[in-house]
Amino acid sequence: MANFIVCQNKERFNTTKHRLMLTFTQRTTVAETIDPLFPMNIFELRPYHQLINKVDVNESELFDVIGEIVNFSEVQTQKQGEITRKYMDIELEDDERNKLSATFWGEFVDQVIPHILSSNNQPIIVVMQLIKAHKFQDSYSVRNTWNTSKLWINPTFPQSEEFKHDYFLFEIVALRGLLKPSLNKVSLFRMSYRRVAEERYTIFQRPVFNEEEVDNTNRLICEELRYNRCSLSKEHEQLLVKLTSEQKLVYDRIIKSVNEDKSGFFFLYGHGGTEKTFIWRTLSSAIRCKGDIVLTIASSGIASLLLPGGRTTHSRFAIPLNATEDSTCNIKQGTPLSKLIVKTKLIIRDEAPMMHRYCFEALDRTLRDILRFKDASNLDRPFEGKPVVLGGDFRQILPVIPKAIGDGIIGNSVDGIDKVHIPDDLIINNCDDSICAIVESTYPDFLSHCSDITYLEQRGILAPTLDMVESINEYMVSVNNSQPKIFFSSDTICMSDDAFTGLEHVHTPEFLNTIKCYGIPNHVITLKVGVPVMLLRNIDPSSGLCNGTRLIITRLGNRVIEAKILSGNMAGQKVFIPRMSLTPSDARIPFKFQQRQFPIVVSFAMTINKSQGQSLSHVGLYLKKSVFTHGQLYIALSRVTKRKGLKILVYDDDGEISNEAINVVYKEVFRNLLG
């Protein structure tokens, strides 16, 4: 029972029991298991024929069912007292073609709708856990109830007559392989699928773990081993045949180093559109389908979402935010993270040029410390011989070093600052108000579409500086007709651990409220329902909530904001954003202070730097001031997915509309590149 998390309930209600002897009431809350050895909770599945024939059905009992969605109704609403609830009718089918009616209420509807819309006629399998039987006419239907029910959805099954058998057999093998010995005797599955032949077990690549090599108590290692090796093997075969000759050459060289357990340090250089991510996917599936570990990381949260199992570099390796030439990662010998690194076969690091070299040096020092006892022959090799492949594009924006780039100073002879002619079809020529003009070109007929998520998610205005971005966002928020809500931050000085500094008397809250710096929101945020915002912190990358994620506000509370994700794999998912305590990492501020505020910023417009990783169908480029650093113009122009969706408003030094834009290129970046 340790795999269920059930809150205590002291009020008296009619109780309902699960077949595994768990007792629930109307006020019982069930959370998902946090046991790293368990991919899911324990199931007690009821065969359809029992419900159809009303065999042993007790309406005061909760149980579980599983099946394929073969029919569904439109989403409907029903008023219950003062609350209006949404629901939809579903028809499920088991492997014997028995059908069962189900009603999805509330959150179940929100969970299943995105899968239905994106299924492309692929089967959608659902597991309904802790549900209630409800008598309807001459038979029973099932429905989720209160806040105890759970829904599991997996739309990725192959199309075949026996896909359900394949799925259940694999899950049974995986669960029994991961269960603790004390729970092995629990009857996991009581259902009609027992007729599957015993020899079918050999079809699947069961995760077999050598107890001497794998620490099953290490949550990080278990997470990296929790992949469906069967599906990954098929995916790898499909990806491998699609590689071009050049991509195959890269793949072969890297995978040879991994398979032979030899050191290797590679850099994959290519501009946007050269399918670097495709190679990462092929390498990852090749290694993971064998039960080995590959760590996929990226410099930004948005870029990490594109990688299979991706994480940000700082969060994965605990790299200091303000790394110096002597920094190391916060990883100690013998910790779960250090053991994960030892077991890792390959590290893939995308968007590498965006990171400062001190971050690479910090990771190199840390790996040398962790791996020095494994193989003394690798002491003089990068990253202590651990195979590492970096990827990126030096045309993009580089790490920000105030007043310098590399070993030179901005403006010296190796810098390329030149004017680029903008074609007439992309230029906004005549306008009286620059902000109105760029808004009208990017968000035409805004008032009629201000609540249209599809309209908002594919549009954005880019500008090089924060003051221009704020001017546009303030204008757009004022145009929105919804009721505004203003949120103020709470700013305080961070007290020193070893001494009382007295800075709180010098830097008053009023002064702290005026500070604007990178990475934290303003003291005052004005928001309205229907306004798009962007996250400024990595909250939950696995759920798509990372630094740079765009959302649209659906409800405003005093302590929490409800929003829907606009893009990515989690698009349409409803999320809640809390206030957070934020400490700016800007080294130019000579003291530490803490701000408590919602980690968001309005994103009708965004800075060019912040737009890295975004893909939009309509982009307005607002160059009232010219770009000022390497790669900014390249990034801005490459955010749009089609030429006709791009409009540019550019001004010259005299404040007149121009058809030429400044482009900045640091030539020394390309000095040592081959090819």
C-alpha positions as CSV (number, residue, x, y, z in Angstrom):
1,M,0.0,0.0,0.0
2,A,3.0,2.3,0.2
3,N,2.6,3.0,-3.5
4,F,-0.6,5.0,-2.9
5,I,-0.5,8.4,-1.2
6,V,-3.9,8.9,0.5
7,C,-4.6,12.0,2.6
8,Q,-6.1,11.6,6.1
9,N,-9.8,12.2,6.4
10,K,-11.5,12.7,9.8
11,E,-15.0,13.6,8.5
12,R,-17.7,11.0,8.2
13,F,-18.9,10.0,4.8
14,N,-20.1,6.8,3.2
15,T,-16.9,4.9,2.5
16,T,-15.9,3.1,-0.8
17,K,-13.4,0.4,-1.0
18,H,-10.9,-0.6,-3.7
19,R,-10.3,-4.3,-4.2
20,L,-6.8,-3.9,-2.8
21,M,-8.4,-3.0,0.5
22,L,-7.9,0.7,0.2
23,T,-10.7,2.7,1.8
24,F,-11.9,6.0,0.3
25,T,-14.4,8.7,1.1
26,Q,-15.7,11.7,-0.8
27,R,-13.0,13.8,0.7
28,T,-10.1,11.4,0.0
29,T,-7.3,12.6,-2.2
30,V,-5.1,10.1,-4.1
31,A,-1.7,11.2,-5.5
32,E,0.4,9.3,-8.0
33,T,3.1,7.1,-6.6
34,I,6.5,8.6,-6.0
35,D,8.2,5.3,-5.6
36,P,11.0,5.4,-8.3
37,L,10.7,1.6,-8.7
38,F,7.1,1.9,-9.8
39,P,6.1,3.2,-13.3
40,M,2.5,3.2,-12.1
41,N,0.3,2.4,-9.2
42,I,-1.0,-1.1,-8.6
43,F,-4.0,-2.0,-10.7
44,E,-6.9,-4.3,-10.1
45,L,-8.6,-4.5,-13.5
46,R,-12.2,-5.7,-13.8
47,P,-13.0,-7.6,-17.1
48,Y,-15.8,-6.1,-19.2
49,H,-17.9,-9.2,-19.1
50,Q,-18.5,-8.8,-15.4
51,L,-19.9,-5.4,-15.9
52,I,-21.9,-6.3,-19.0
53,N,-23.4,-9.4,-17.2
54,K,-23.6,-7.6,-13.9
55,V,-21.5,-10.3,-12.2
56,D,-20.2,-9.3,-8.8
57,V,-20.9,-5.6,-9.3
58,N,-21.0,-3.4,-6.2
59,E,-21.8,0.2,-6.6
60,S,-20.0,1.1,-3.4
61,E,-16.7,-0.3,-4.7
62,L,-14.0,1.4,-6.7
63,F,-12.1,-0.6,-9.3
64,D,-10.1,-0.2,-12.6
65,V,-10.8,-0.9,-16.3
66,I,-8.7,-0.6,-19.4
67,G,-9.6,-0.4,-23.1
68,E,-9.4,1.3,-26.4
69,I,-11.5,4.4,-27.1
70,V,-13.6,3.4,-30.1
71,N,-16.3,6.1,-29.9
72,F,-16.9,9.4,-28.1
73,S,-19.4,12.2,-27.9
74,E,-19.0,16.0,-28.0
75,V,-18.0,17.7,-24.8
76,Q,-21.2,18.7,-22.9
77,T,-22.0,20.6,-19.7
78,Q,-24.3,19.9,-16.8
79,K,-25.2,22.4,-14.0
80,Q,-24.9,20.9,-10.6
81,G,-26.1,23.5,-8.1
82,E,-24.1,26.7,-8.8
83,I,-21.3,24.8,-10.5
84,T,-21.3,23.9,-14.2
85,R,-19.3,20.7,-15.0
86,K,-18.2,19.4,-18.4
87,Y,-18.4,15.8,-19.4
88,M,-18.3,13.5,-22.5
89,D,-19.4,10.0,-23.1
90,I,-16.8,7.4,-24.2
91,E,-17.2,3.9,-25.5
92,L,-14.3,1.5,-24.6
93,E,-13.5,-1.8,-26.2
94,D,-11.4,-4.7,-24.8
95,D,-9.4,-7.4,-26.7
96,E,-12.5,-9.6,-27.1
97,R,-14.5,-6.8,-28.7
98,N,-16.7,-6.3,-25.6
99,K,-17.8,-2.7,-25.3
100,L,-18.3,-0.7,-22.2
101,S,-19.8,2.8,-21.8
102,A,-17.9,5.3,-19.7
103,T,-18.5,9.0,-18.7
104,F,-15.5,11.3,-18.3
105,W,-16.0,14.2,-16.0
106,G,-13.9,17.4,-15.5
107,E,-10.2,16.7,-15.5
108,F,-10.6,13.4,-17.4
109,V,-12.1,15.4,-20.3
110,D,-9.2,17.8,-20.3
111,Q,-6.7,14.9,-20.3
112,V,-8.2,12.9,-23.1
113,I,-9.2,15.6,-25.6
114,P,-5.6,16.5,-26.7
115,H,-5.0,12.8,-27.4
116,I,-8.2,12.4,-29.4
117,L,-7.4,15.5,-31.5
118,S,-3.8,14.4,-32.2
119,S,-4.3,10.6,-32.6
120,N,-4.3,10.5,-36.4
121,N,-6.4,7.4,-36.3
122,Q,-3.9,5.6,-34.0
123,P,-5.5,3.6,-31.2
124,I,-5.9,5.4,-27.8
125,I,-5.7,3.2,-24.8
126,V,-6.9,4.4,-21.4
127,V,-6.6,3.0,-17.9
128,M,-9.3,4.3,-15.5
129,Q,-8.2,3.8,-12.0
130,L,-10.4,4.0,-8.8
131,I,-13.6,4.5,-10.7
132,K,-17.2,3.8,-9.9
133,A,-19.8,1.6,-11.6
134,H,-23.1,3.3,-12.3
135,K,-26.2,1.5,-13.3
136,F,-27.6,2.8,-16.6
137,Q,-30.8,1.2,-18.0
138,D,-30.1,-2.6,-18.1
139,S,-26.3,-2.4,-17.8
140,Y,-23.5,-0.7,-16.0
141,S,-21.4,2.2,-17.2
142,V,-18.3,3.6,-15.4
143,R,-17.3,7.1,-14.5
144,N,-14.6,8.9,-12.6
145,T,-15.7,10.1,-9.1
146,W,-14.6,12.8,-6.7
147,N,-10.9,13.4,-6.6
148,T,-9.7,9.8,-6.2
149,S,-9.9,8.6,-9.8
150,K,-6.8,8.5,-12.0
151,L,-6.5,8.3,-15.8
152,W,-3.6,6.9,-17.7
153,I,-3.4,7.4,-21.5
154,N,-1.0,5.8,-24.0
155,P,-1.7,6.6,-27.7
156,T,1.6,5.2,-29.0
157,F,0.7,1.6,-29.6
158,P,1.4,0.0,-33.1
159,Q,-1.6,-0.8,-35.2
160,S,-2.1,-4.5,-35.1
161,E,-4.8,-6.9,-33.9
162,E,-2.7,-7.9,-30.9
163,F,-1.5,-4.5,-29.8
164,K,-3.3,-4.8,-26.5
165,H,-1.7,-8.2,-25.8
166,D,1.7,-6.7,-26.5
167,Y,1.1,-3.8,-24.3
168,F,-0.1,-5.7,-21.3
169,L,2.5,-8.4,-21.5
170,F,5.2,-5.8,-21.6
171,E,3.8,-3.9,-18.7
172,I,3.4,-7.1,-16.6
173,V,7.0,-8.0,-17.3
174,A,8.2,-4.5,-16.5
175,L,6.2,-4.2,-13.3
176,R,7.2,-7.6,-12.0
177,G,10.8,-6.9,-12.8
178,L,10.7,-3.7,-10.8
179,L,8.4,-4.7,-7.9
180,K,9.9,-5.1,-4.5
181,P,10.0,-8.7,-3.3
182,S,7.4,-8.0,-0.6
183,L,4.9,-7.0,-3.2
184,N,5.5,-9.8,-5.7
185,K,2.6,-11.8,-4.3
186,V,0.1,-9.1,-5.0
187,S,-2.3,-10.0,-7.8
188,L,-1.6,-7.3,-10.2
189,F,-3.9,-8.0,-13.1
190,R,-7.2,-9.9,-12.9
191,M,-8.6,-9.7,-16.4
192,S,-9.5,-11.6,-19.5
193,Y,-6.1,-11.1,-21.0
194,R,-4.7,-14.2,-19.2
195,R,-5.3,-16.2,-22.4
196,V,-2.1,-14.7,-23.9
197,A,0.3,-17.6,-24.5
198,E,3.2,-18.0,-22.1
199,E,5.8,-18.1,-24.9
200,R,4.9,-14.5,-25.9
201,Y,7.1,-13.3,-23.1
202,T,10.1,-13.9,-25.3
203,I,8.9,-11.3,-27.8
204,F,9.7,-8.4,-25.5
205,Q,13.0,-7.1,-24.4
206,R,12.3,-7.2,-20.7
207,P,14.4,-4.8,-18.6
208,V,16.9,-7.1,-17.0
209,F,19.0,-5.4,-14.3
210,N,22.2,-6.7,-12.8
211,E,21.8,-6.0,-9.1
212,E,25.5,-5.6,-8.8
213,E,25.6,-2.9,-11.4
214,V,22.3,-1.0,-10.8
215,D,21.3,0.6,-7.6
216,N,17.5,0.2,-7.5
217,T,17.3,2.8,-4.7
218,N,18.8,5.5,-6.9
219,R,15.9,7.4,-8.3
220,L,17.9,9.2,-11.0
221,I,19.2,5.9,-12.4
222,C,15.7,4.3,-12.3
223,E,14.3,7.3,-14.2
224,E,16.8,6.9,-17.0
225,L,16.2,3.2,-17.2
226,R,12.4,3.6,-17.3
227,Y,12.0,3.5,-21.1
228,N,10.1,1.1,-23.3
229,R,13.0,-0.7,-24.9
230,C,10.8,-2.5,-27.4
231,S,9.3,0.7,-28.8
232,L,12.7,2.4,-28.7
233,S,14.2,-0.4,-30.7
234,K,11.5,0.0,-33.4
235,E,12.0,3.8,-33.4
236,H,15.8,3.4,-33.8
237,E,15.3,1.2,-36.8
238,Q,13.0,3.7,-38.4
239,L,15.3,6.7,-37.7
240,L,18.4,4.9,-38.8
241,V,17.2,4.2,-42.4
242,K,16.3,7.9,-42.8
243,L,19.7,9.3,-42.0
244,T,21.5,10.9,-44.9
245,S,25.0,9.8,-45.8
246,E,26.6,12.7,-43.9
247,Q,24.4,12.1,-40.8
248,K,25.1,8.4,-40.9
249,L,28.9,9.2,-40.9
250,V,28.4,11.3,-37.8
251,Y,26.2,8.6,-36.1
252,D,28.6,5.8,-36.9
253,R,31.6,7.6,-35.4
254,I,29.8,8.6,-32.2
255,I,28.1,5.2,-31.6
256,K,31.4,3.4,-32.2
257,S,33.0,5.3,-29.4
258,V,30.0,4.4,-27.1
259,N,29.9,0.7,-28.1
260,E,33.6,0.3,-27.6
261,D,33.5,2.2,-24.3
262,K,36.2,4.5,-25.5
263,S,36.7,8.2,-24.8
264,G,35.3,10.6,-27.4
265,F,34.8,14.4,-27.6
266,F,32.7,15.5,-30.6
267,F,31.2,18.8,-31.8
268,L,28.3,18.7,-34.3
269,Y,28.1,22.0,-36.1
270,G,25.2,23.0,-38.2
271,H,22.8,25.9,-38.8
272,G,19.0,25.6,-38.2
273,G,17.2,23.1,-40.3
274,T,20.1,20.6,-40.6
275,E,18.3,18.1,-38.4
276,K,20.7,18.0,-35.5
277,T,17.8,17.0,-33.3
278,F,17.1,14.1,-35.6
279,I,20.6,12.8,-34.9
280,W,20.2,13.2,-31.2
281,R,17.0,11.1,-31.3
282,T,18.7,8.4,-33.3
283,L,21.7,8.2,-30.9
284,S,19.4,8.3,-27.8
285,S,17.1,5.5,-29.1
286,A,20.2,3.4,-30.1
287,I,21.6,3.5,-26.6
288,R,18.4,3.4,-24.5
289,C,17.0,0.4,-26.4
290,K,19.9,-1.6,-25.0
291,G,19.2,-0.6,-21.4
292,D,22.0,1.9,-21.2
293,I,21.9,5.5,-20.1
294,V,22.3,8.6,-22.3
295,L,22.0,12.1,-20.8
296,T,20.4,14.7,-23.2
297,I,20.8,18.3,-22.1
298,A,20.5,21.7,-23.6
299,S,21.5,25.2,-22.6
300,S,17.9,26.5,-22.5
301,G,14.7,25.1,-21.2
302,I,12.9,25.5,-24.6
303,A,15.7,23.6,-26.4
304,S,15.7,20.8,-23.8
305,L,12.0,20.1,-24.6
306,L,13.0,19.1,-28.1
307,L,15.3,16.4,-26.8
308,P,14.1,13.0,-25.8
309,G,14.4,13.0,-22.0
310,G,15.9,16.4,-22.2
311,R,17.0,18.6,-19.2
312,T,18.7,21.9,-18.9
313,T,22.5,21.8,-18.4
314,H,22.4,23.7,-15.1
315,S,19.7,21.5,-13.5
316,R,21.2,18.2,-14.6
317,F,24.8,18.9,-13.5
318,A,24.2,21.5,-10.8
319,I,26.4,24.1,-12.6
320,P,26.6,27.4,-10.7
321,L,24.6,30.2,-12.3
322,N,27.5,32.6,-12.2
323,A,30.4,30.3,-13.0
324,T,33.9,31.6,-12.6
325,E,37.2,30.2,-13.9
326,D,37.6,28.1,-10.7
327,S,34.0,26.9,-10.4
328,T,33.0,23.2,-10.1
329,C,29.6,21.5,-10.2
330,N,27.8,20.8,-6.9
331,I,28.2,17.0,-7.2
332,K,29.9,15.0,-4.6
333,Q,31.4,11.5,-4.7
334,G,28.9,8.8,-3.8
335,T,25.7,10.8,-4.4
336,P,22.9,9.6,-6.6
337,L,23.9,12.1,-9.3
338,S,27.6,11.0,-9.3
339,K,26.5,7.3,-9.6
340,L,24.3,8.3,-12.6
341,I,27.2,9.9,-14.3
342,V,29.4,6.9,-13.8
343,K,26.7,4.7,-15.4
344,T,26.1,7.1,-18.3
345,K,27.3,5.9,-21.8
346,L,27.0,9.2,-23.6
347,I,26.3,12.9,-22.8
348,I,24.6,14.9,-25.6
349,R,24.7,18.7,-25.1
350,D,22.7,20.8,-27.5
351,E,23.0,24.6,-28.0
352,A,26.5,24.4,-26.6
353,P,27.7,27.8,-28.0
354,M,25.1,29.6,-25.8
355,M,27.1,28.5,-22.7
356,H,30.1,30.3,-21.2
357,R,33.3,28.4,-21.4
358,Y,33.5,28.4,-17.6
359,C,30.5,26.1,-17.5
360,F,32.3,23.6,-19.7
361,E,35.4,23.8,-17.5
362,A,33.4,23.4,-14.4
363,L,31.8,20.2,-15.7
364,D,35.2,18.9,-16.9
365,R,36.7,19.4,-13.4
366,T,33.8,17.6,-11.8
367,L,33.8,14.6,-14.1
368,R,37.6,14.3,-13.6
369,D,36.9,14.2,-9.9
370,I,34.1,11.7,-10.1
371,L,35.6,9.3,-12.7
372,R,39.2,9.4,-11.7
373,F,39.0,6.0,-9.8
374,K,37.3,4.3,-12.8
375,D,40.2,4.5,-15.3
376,A,43.5,6.2,-14.6
377,S,44.4,6.2,-18.3
378,N,41.7,8.9,-19.0
379,L,43.2,11.5,-16.6
380,D,44.5,13.7,-19.5
381,R,41.4,13.4,-21.7
382,P,38.4,15.8,-21.8
383,F,35.7,15.0,-19.3
384,E,37.8,12.1,-18.0
385,G,37.2,10.1,-21.1
386,K,33.4,10.1,-20.8
387,P,32.0,10.3,-24.4
388,V,30.5,13.8,-24.9
389,V,29.0,15.3,-28.1
390,L,28.3,19.0,-28.3
391,G,26.0,20.6,-30.9
392,G,25.1,24.1,-31.9
393,D,25.2,26.9,-34.4
394,F,27.8,29.7,-34.0
395,R,25.6,32.0,-36.1
396,Q,23.2,32.3,-33.1
397,I,23.5,34.5,-30.1
398,L,26.5,33.8,-27.9
399,P,26.9,34.0,-24.1
400,V,26.6,37.6,-22.9
401,I,30.0,39.0,-21.7
402,P,29.5,42.7,-20.8
403,K,31.7,44.8,-23.1
404,A,33.7,41.9,-24.6
405,I,33.6,38.8,-26.8
406,G,36.1,36.1,-26.6
407,D,39.6,37.7,-26.2
408,G,38.7,40.9,-27.9
409,I,36.7,44.1,-27.2
410,I,33.5,45.0,-29.1
411,G,34.1,47.2,-32.0
412,N,37.7,46.1,-32.9
413,S,38.8,45.1,-36.4
414,V,37.7,41.5,-36.3
415,D,34.0,42.5,-35.8
416,G,31.7,42.6,-38.8
417,I,29.1,45.4,-38.5
418,D,27.4,46.0,-41.8
419,K,24.0,47.0,-43.3
420,V,21.6,44.4,-44.8
421,H,19.1,45.4,-47.4
422,I,15.5,44.4,-46.5
423,P,13.3,43.4,-49.5
424,D,10.3,45.6,-50.1
425,D,7.7,43.0,-49.4
426,L,9.0,42.6,-45.9
427,I,9.2,46.3,-45.0
428,I,6.6,48.4,-43.3
429,N,7.0,51.7,-45.1
430,N,4.5,54.3,-44.0
431,C,3.3,54.7,-40.4
432,D,2.4,57.6,-38.0
433,D,2.7,55.5,-34.9
434,S,5.4,52.8,-35.0
435,I,3.9,50.7,-32.2
436,C,0.4,50.7,-33.8
437,A,2.0,49.8,-37.2
438,I,4.0,46.8,-36.0
439,V,1.0,45.6,-33.9
440,E,-1.4,45.9,-36.8
441,S,1.0,43.9,-39.1
442,T,1.5,41.1,-36.6
443,Y,-1.9,41.0,-34.8
444,P,-4.4,42.2,-37.5
445,D,-8.0,42.6,-36.3
446,F,-6.8,41.9,-32.7
447,L,-10.0,42.8,-30.9
448,S,-11.9,40.1,-32.8
449,H,-9.3,37.4,-32.0
450,C,-8.0,38.4,-28.6
451,S,-9.4,35.3,-27.0
452,D,-8.5,33.0,-29.9
453,I,-5.6,30.7,-28.7
454,T,-4.8,29.5,-32.2
455,Y,-4.4,33.1,-33.3
456,L,-2.2,34.1,-30.4
457,E,0.1,31.1,-30.2
458,Q,1.7,31.6,-33.6
459,R,2.3,35.3,-33.4
460,G,4.9,37.5,-31.7
461,I,6.8,40.8,-32.0
462,L,10.6,40.8,-31.5
463,A,12.7,43.7,-30.5
464,P,16.4,44.0,-29.4
465,T,15.9,45.9,-26.1
466,L,13.7,45.4,-23.1
467,D,12.3,49.0,-23.1
468,M,10.9,48.5,-26.6
469,V,9.3,45.2,-25.6
470,E,7.7,46.7,-22.5
471,S,6.2,49.6,-24.6
472,I,4.6,47.1,-27.0
473,N,3.3,44.8,-24.3
474,E,1.8,47.7,-22.3
475,Y,0.0,48.9,-25.4
476,M,-1.4,45.4,-26.2
477,V,-2.6,44.8,-22.6
478,S,-4.4,48.2,-22.7
479,V,-6.2,47.2,-26.0
480,N,-7.5,44.0,-24.5
481,N,-11.0,44.6,-23.1
482,S,-10.8,42.2,-20.2
483,Q,-10.8,43.4,-16.6
484,P,-7.2,44.1,-15.5
485,K,-5.6,42.7,-12.3
486,I,-2.4,44.2,-10.9
487,F,0.2,42.2,-9.0
488,F,2.9,43.8,-6.9
489,S,6.1,42.0,-5.8
490,S,7.5,41.8,-2.3
491,D,11.3,42.8,-2.4
492,T,13.6,42.2,0.5
493,I,17.4,42.2,1.1
494,C,18.9,38.7,1.5
495,M,20.4,38.6,4.9
496,S,24.0,37.4,5.3
497,D,24.5,34.0,6.9
498,D,27.4,35.1,9.0
499,A,26.8,38.7,9.9
500,F,24.1,41.4,10.1
501,T,24.9,43.7,7.2
502,G,22.3,46.5,7.8
503,L,21.7,46.8,4.0
504,E,18.0,46.8,4.6
505,H,18.3,50.3,6.0
506,V,20.2,51.5,3.0
507,H,18.3,49.6,0.2
508,T,14.7,50.2,1.2
509,P,11.8,48.2,-0.4
510,E,10.9,51.3,-2.4
511,F,14.4,51.3,-3.9
512,L,14.4,47.5,-4.6
513,N,11.1,47.9,-6.4
514,T,12.8,50.1,-9.0
515,I,15.4,47.6,-10.0
516,K,14.9,45.9,-13.4
517,C,17.3,43.2,-14.4
518,Y,17.4,40.1,-16.5
519,G,15.6,37.0,-15.3
520,I,13.1,38.5,-12.9
521,P,9.7,40.1,-13.5
522,N,8.9,43.8,-12.8
523,H,7.7,45.0,-9.5
524,V,4.3,45.7,-11.0
525,I,2.6,43.2,-13.4
526,T,-0.7,44.1,-15.1
527,L,-2.5,41.0,-16.4
528,K,-5.8,40.2,-18.0
529,V,-7.5,37.0,-19.0
530,G,-6.5,36.1,-22.6
531,V,-3.1,37.7,-22.3
532,P,-0.1,35.6,-23.5
533,V,2.8,35.3,-21.0
534,M,6.2,33.7,-20.9
535,L,7.7,31.8,-17.9
536,L,11.0,33.1,-16.5
537,R,11.9,30.0,-14.5
538,N,12.1,26.3,-15.0
539,I,9.2,25.1,-12.8
540,D,8.5,21.6,-14.2
541,P,10.3,20.8,-17.5
542,S,8.7,17.4,-17.7
543,S,5.3,19.1,-17.9
544,G,6.5,21.7,-20.4
545,L,6.9,24.4,-17.8
546,C,10.4,25.8,-18.4
547,N,12.1,29.1,-18.9
548,G,10.7,30.5,-22.2
549,T,7.4,28.5,-22.3
550,R,4.6,30.6,-23.6
551,L,1.1,30.4,-22.0
552,I,-2.2,32.2,-22.2
553,I,-4.0,33.3,-19.0
554,T,-7.4,31.7,-18.4
555,R,-8.0,32.8,-14.8
556,L,-6.5,35.2,-12.3
557,G,-6.4,34.5,-8.5
558,N,-4.6,36.4,-5.7
559,R,-2.0,33.7,-5.1
560,V,-2.1,31.5,-8.2
561,I,-2.7,32.0,-12.0
562,E,-4.4,29.5,-14.2
563,A,-3.1,29.3,-17.7
564,K,-2.9,27.0,-20.8
565,I,0.4,26.1,-22.5
566,L,0.5,27.5,-26.0
567,S,3.1,25.3,-27.8
568,G,5.1,22.2,-27.6
569,N,4.1,18.6,-26.6
570,M,1.9,19.9,-23.8
571,A,0.0,22.5,-25.8
572,G,-3.5,23.0,-24.4
573,Q,-2.6,21.6,-21.0
574,K,-4.0,23.6,-18.1
575,V,-1.4,24.6,-15.5
576,F,-1.2,26.7,-12.4
577,I,1.6,29.2,-11.8
578,P,2.3,30.2,-8.1
579,R,4.2,33.2,-6.8
580,M,7.8,32.3,-6.3
581,S,10.8,33.7,-4.4
582,L,13.3,34.8,-7.1
583,T,16.9,36.0,-6.6
584,P,18.5,37.7,-9.6
585,S,21.8,36.2,-10.8
586,D,23.0,39.5,-12.4
587,A,26.6,39.8,-11.2
588,R,26.5,43.6,-11.7
589,I,24.2,44.0,-8.7
590,P,26.6,44.3,-5.7
591,F,24.2,42.8,-3.2
592,K,21.6,40.0,-3.1
593,F,17.9,40.7,-2.8
594,Q,14.9,38.5,-3.1
595,Q,11.7,39.2,-5.0
596,R,8.4,37.3,-4.5
597,Q,6.3,37.6,-7.6
598,F,4.8,35.5,-10.4
599,P,7.7,34.3,-12.6
600,I,6.1,35.5,-15.8
601,V,6.2,38.4,-18.3
602,V,3.7,39.5,-20.9
603,S,4.8,38.1,-24.2
604,F,2.9,39.8,-27.1
605,A,6.4,41.0,-27.7
606,M,9.7,39.6,-26.5
607,T,13.4,40.3,-26.8
608,I,15.2,38.7,-29.6
609,N,17.5,36.9,-27.1
610,K,14.5,35.4,-25.4
611,S,12.9,34.2,-28.6
612,Q,15.6,31.6,-29.2
613,G,13.9,28.2,-29.6
614,Q,10.5,29.7,-30.6
615,S,8.9,28.9,-33.9
616,L,6.1,31.3,-35.1
617,S,4.1,31.7,-38.3
618,H,3.8,35.5,-38.0
619,V,6.7,37.6,-36.7
620,G,7.0,41.4,-36.5
621,L,10.6,42.6,-36.1
622,Y,10.6,46.1,-34.5
623,L,14.0,47.7,-35.0
624,K,13.5,51.2,-33.7
625,K,17.1,50.7,-32.3
626,S,19.4,48.4,-34.2
627,V,20.6,45.0,-33.0
628,F,23.8,45.3,-30.9
629,T,25.3,41.8,-30.7
630,H,26.4,38.8,-32.7
631,G,23.6,36.7,-34.1
632,Q,20.6,38.8,-33.1
633,L,19.4,39.6,-36.6
634,Y,19.9,35.9,-37.7
635,I,17.9,34.7,-34.7
636,A,15.1,37.2,-35.3
637,L,14.7,36.4,-39.0
638,S,14.8,32.6,-38.4
639,R,12.0,32.5,-35.9
640,V,9.3,32.7,-38.6
641,T,8.3,29.6,-40.4
642,K,7.2,31.2,-43.7
643,R,8.3,34.3,-45.5
644,K,4.9,35.9,-45.9
645,G,4.5,35.9,-42.1
646,L,7.5,38.2,-41.6
647,K,7.2,42.1,-41.4
648,I,10.0,44.4,-40.4
649,L,9.9,48.0,-39.2
650,V,13.4,49.4,-39.1
651,Y,14.6,53.0,-38.4
652,D,18.0,54.6,-39.2
653,D,20.1,56.7,-36.8
654,D,18.1,59.8,-37.7
655,G,14.8,58.2,-36.6
656,E,13.5,57.7,-40.2
657,I,12.0,54.5,-41.6
658,S,14.7,52.7,-43.6
659,N,15.0,49.5,-45.7
660,E,18.4,48.7,-44.3
661,A,19.2,46.9,-41.0
662,I,22.4,46.7,-39.1
663,N,23.8,43.2,-38.7
664,V,26.6,42.3,-36.2
665,V,28.9,39.4,-36.7
666,Y,31.9,38.6,-34.5
667,K,34.3,37.1,-37.1
668,E,36.6,35.6,-34.6
669,V,33.9,33.1,-33.7
670,F,34.3,31.4,-37.1
671,R,38.1,31.6,-37.2
672,N,38.9,28.0,-36.2
673,L,35.8,26.3,-37.8
674,L,36.6,23.6,-40.4
675,G,34.8,23.2,-43.7
